[in-house]
Amino acid sequence: MIAMAASAGLVSLIVSFLVLKGGILDFPNARSSHSAPTPRGGGLGVLAGMGAGAIIASLFPLGAGALGGVLAVTLMFAFLGFLDDLFVLDERLKLAAFIIFCLAMVTAAGPVTRFGLTYELGFALPPLVGWIGSALFVFVVVNAVNFMDGSDGILAAVMIPAGIALALAGLAAGVMTSVITGVLLAASLAGFVLLNWPPAKLFAGDVGALGAGALYAGGALALVNHGFSGTLWLAPLLVLVFLADVLLTLLRRARHGRFSLSAHREHAYQRLIDSGWSHQAIALVYGGLTAVIGLTGLLAAQIMDGGVPLVFAVWVVVLTGLHVSVGRIVGR
């Protein structure tokens, strides 16, 4: 595991540095949180790090049966993001590709087959419902990660602790696919963040955000299918900071008659930046919350049966309260 993590981080840093020297410039626009042209495409480094770590992992009999499929679909998502970085793809084309790739990820990691607070307090899902629900989970997570990658350092600040928590949960459950995907995610982003920490010299671009979101979603889905009781709630809990910001922002916009999935500058982190918060403060707050949420989720899973859904509910309330308080802080 150490060799896998080290190779993923080192290769990610090296390739990210190369991209920095010849990357496509991201020019500021009305939705941007940066003020100067900055190279993007650093996600190629993240992707290269994932690949290098996966090669090391393949040298050992780790028993991660779903890993190959999860990595393949992650590559598909990342390639779509790379094309979008280069050419700005038609939204309908991207939606069609997303649907296909989400179903492919469910095929690779397996659909959710049971729903409930615990295994005993649950019920088997009809196959079609399990497939649709699983694909929707992948769709929401990948999009949420992509939507939230709009501030220096925030992608790595959130997804590194999420990846570590995923790996620890996988280790506890004996799901090696989740262990490896979590380690690859955290290590490759750790290499990239050295160039992305505020003030960022390099952006991940869609290639990095979609790749990171897809790898997490695949590893989390594998954990739900093969892990301990409570993993159904742990999967979204570990990235709840991103999910809450996206979904609560959509609800807020709908309440004000602006319901739309088009790009905007109304996420909580964007409003905080506009009010004077630094990118570093945003990354530290979002990353710190993710680390604490992950820790409480993992502890709850070990302490009591049914503890994870309880922790999930508590954090939904807390994050909703924080989201509402942002409006009071920024005055809008």
Secondary structure, DSSP 4 states (H G I P E B T S, - for coil): -HHHHHHHHHHHHHHHHHHHHHPEEE---TT-S-SS-EEE-THHHHHHHHHHHHHHHHTS----TTHHHHHHHHHHHHHHHHHHHHH---HHHHHHHHHHHHHHHHHHH----EEESSSTTEEEPPHHHHHHHHHHHHHHHHHHHHHH--STTHHHHHHHHHHHHHHHHHHHHT-HHHHHHHHHHHHHHHHHHHHHSSSPS---HHHHHHHHHHHHHHHHHHHHHHS-TTHHHHHHHTTHHHHHHHHHHHHHHHHTT----S--S-SHHHHHHHTT--HHHHHHHHHHHHHHHHHHHHHHHHH-TTHHHHHHHHHHHHHHHHHHHHHHHHT-
